[in-house]
Amino acid sequence: MRFFTLILVFCFTLVALSLYLLSSLNKEIVLIDLLFKEIQLSLGNALLSFFILGFLITLILELINSFRTKDN
């Protein structure tokens, strides 16, 4: 269990460092069009927000799938 905890901490640190570098190094402004509204974000923040949104959607769908298959 200790080895897996070490790997988990290492992976979390690696992801946090890469997200920080991604958001700090990309200062270009991009326009994100949401039907009737345009949002100006830096490229790093836009990539970070879409990454987190995709992660949350995947997590929710996996939880729904695991609860549905556990009932069968």
KEROLO-279342 format. One record per residue (C-alpha): residue number from 1; residue in three letters; x, y, z. Coordinates in Angstrom, 2 decimals. Layout:
# KEROLO-279342
DRENTOR   pos   code        xx        yy        zz
DRENTOR   NUM    ALA         X         Y         Z
...
# end
This chain:
# KEROLO-279342
DRENTOR   pos   code        xx        yy        zz
DRENTOR     1    MET      0.00      0.00      0.00
DRENTOR     2    ARG      2.86      2.36      0.70
DRENTOR     3    PHE      4.28      2.02     -2.81
DRENTOR     4    PHE      0.92      2.86     -4.39
DRENTOR     5    THR      0.57      5.89     -2.13
DRENTOR     6    LEU      3.97      7.09     -3.28
DRENTOR     7    ILE      2.99      6.65     -6.93
DRENTOR     8    LEU     -0.30      8.49     -6.30
DRENTOR     9    VAL      1.51     11.45     -4.72
DRENTOR    10    PHE      4.03     11.48     -7.58
DRENTOR    11    CYS      1.26     11.46    -10.20
DRENTOR    12    PHE     -0.65     14.22     -8.42
DRENTOR    13    THR      2.50     16.35     -8.20
DRENTOR    14    LEU      3.28     15.76    -11.86
DRENTOR    15    VAL     -0.24     16.73    -12.95
DRENTOR    16    ALA     -0.25     19.82    -10.71
DRENTOR    17    LEU      3.13     20.94    -12.06
DRENTOR    18    SER      2.08     20.42    -15.69
DRENTOR    19    LEU     -1.19     22.31    -15.13
DRENTOR    20    TYR      0.70     25.20    -13.56
DRENTOR    21    LEU      3.14     25.32    -16.46
DRENTOR    22    LEU      0.30     25.09    -18.95
DRENTOR    23    SER     -1.59     27.99    -17.41
DRENTOR    24    SER      1.45     30.20    -16.81
DRENTOR    25    LEU      3.23     29.75    -20.12
DRENTOR    26    ASN      0.25     30.30    -22.44
DRENTOR    27    LYS     -0.67     33.96    -22.17
DRENTOR    28    GLU     -2.32     34.28    -25.60
DRENTOR    29    ILE     -5.92     35.44    -25.49
DRENTOR    30    VAL     -8.52     33.25    -27.23
DRENTOR    31    LEU    -12.24     33.79    -27.73
DRENTOR    32    ILE    -14.55     31.01    -26.64
DRENTOR    33    ASP    -18.01     31.23    -28.20
DRENTOR    34    LEU    -20.84     29.88    -26.04
DRENTOR    35    LEU    -23.87     30.31    -28.32
DRENTOR    36    PHE    -24.81     33.87    -27.40
DRENTOR    37    LYS    -21.82     34.90    -25.32
DRENTOR    38    GLU    -18.11     35.20    -26.08
DRENTOR    39    ILE    -15.56     34.76    -23.32
DRENTOR    40    GLN    -11.96     35.95    -23.52
DRENTOR    41    LEU     -9.56     33.60    -21.77
DRENTOR    42    SER     -5.87     32.96    -21.91
DRENTOR    43    LEU     -4.99     29.82    -23.84
DRENTOR    44    GLY     -3.62     28.07    -20.74
DRENTOR    45    ASN     -6.74     28.72    -18.69
DRENTOR    46    ALA     -8.98     27.59    -21.54
DRENTOR    47    LEU     -7.08     24.32    -21.92
DRENTOR    48    LEU     -7.08     23.82    -18.16
DRENTOR    49    SER    -10.82     24.41    -17.84
DRENTOR    50    PHE    -11.65     22.05    -20.72
DRENTOR    51    PHE     -9.34     19.40    -19.24
DRENTOR    52    ILE    -11.09     19.62    -15.86
DRENTOR    53    LEU    -14.53     19.63    -17.51
DRENTOR    54    GLY    -13.67     16.51    -19.52
DRENTOR    55    PHE    -12.31     14.81    -16.40
DRENTOR    56    LEU    -15.49     15.54    -14.45
DRENTOR    57    ILE    -17.74     14.32    -17.27
DRENTOR    58    THR    -15.72     11.11    -17.55
DRENTOR    59    LEU    -15.83     10.58    -13.79
DRENTOR    60    ILE    -19.62     11.07    -13.65
DRENTOR    61    LEU    -20.23      8.71    -16.57
DRENTOR    62    GLU    -17.96      6.05    -15.05
DRENTOR    63    LEU    -19.78      6.30    -11.71
DRENTOR    64    ILE    -23.16      5.95    -13.44
DRENTOR    65    ASN    -21.89      2.95    -15.37
DRENTOR    66    SER    -20.45      1.27    -12.28
DRENTOR    67    PHE    -23.68      1.74    -10.29
DRENTOR    68    ARG    -25.73      0.42    -13.19
DRENTOR    69    THR    -23.58     -2.70    -13.65
DRENTOR    70    LYS    -23.45     -3.35     -9.87
DRENTOR    71    ASP    -27.24     -3.76     -9.81
DRENTOR    72    ASN    -27.17     -6.60    -12.38
# end
